[in-house]
């Protein structure tokens, strides 16, 4: 059981619980922002090395942009 919802919720006040939720959300968003930036960087490097052609590069970039538009990975 999650500590905020179980018997130990008396140990954590509302303010601390709200701060933990905001911190958790910020960490989650930060993780995906870094992951996306790394994916785009790696994609650019591989294109520059000639691992695939321009059409493939544009398709992969479009897929990444579509995932961002839908709200993330998955």
C-alpha positions in Angstrom: 0.0 0.0 0.0 1.2 3.5 -0.8 2.5 5.3 2.3 0.4 8.4 1.7 -2.9 6.4 1.7 -2.2 3.8 4.3 -2.0 4.0 8.1 1.2 6.1 7.9 -0.5 9.0 6.2 -0.8 10.6 9.7 3.0 11.0 9.6 2.9 13.2 6.5 1.0 16.5 6.5 -0.9 17.8 3.5 1.8 20.3 2.6 4.5 17.6 2.5 2.3 15.3 0.5 1.5 18.1 -2.1 5.2 18.9 -2.4 6.0 15.3 -3.0 3.4 15.1 -5.7 4.7 18.1 -7.5 8.3 16.9 -7.2 7.3 13.5 -8.5 5.5 15.1 -11.5 8.5 17.4 -12.3 10.9 14.4 -12.1 8.7 12.4 -14.5 8.4 15.3 -17.0 12.2 16.0 -16.7 13.0 12.4 -17.4 11.0 12.2 -20.6 12.3 15.6 -21.7 15.9 14.3 -21.4 15.0 11.0 -23.0 13.5 12.7 -26.0 16.4 15.1 -26.4 18.8 12.1 -26.3 16.7 10.2 -28.9 16.7 13.2 -31.3 20.4 13.7 -30.8 21.3 10.1 -31.5 19.0 10.1 -34.5 20.8 13.2 -35.9 24.2 11.6 -35.3 23.3 8.4 -37.0 21.9 10.4 -40.0 25.1 12.4 -40.1 27.2 9.2 -40.2 25.1 7.9 -43.1 23.4 5.0 -41.3 20.2 5.8 -43.1 18.9 8.1 -45.8 17.0 11.4 -45.6 13.5 9.8 -46.0 14.1 7.4 -43.1 15.5 10.3 -41.0 12.4 12.5 -41.7 10.1 9.5 -40.9 11.8 8.8 -37.6 11.7 12.5 -36.6 7.9 12.6 -37.5 7.3 9.6 -35.3 9.1 11.2 -32.4 7.1 14.5 -32.9 3.9 12.5 -33.1 4.7 10.8 -29.7 5.3 14.2 -28.1 2.0 15.4 -29.5 0.2 12.5 -28.0 1.7 13.1 -24.6 4.8 11.0 -24.3 6.3 7.6 -24.9 4.1 4.6 -25.0 
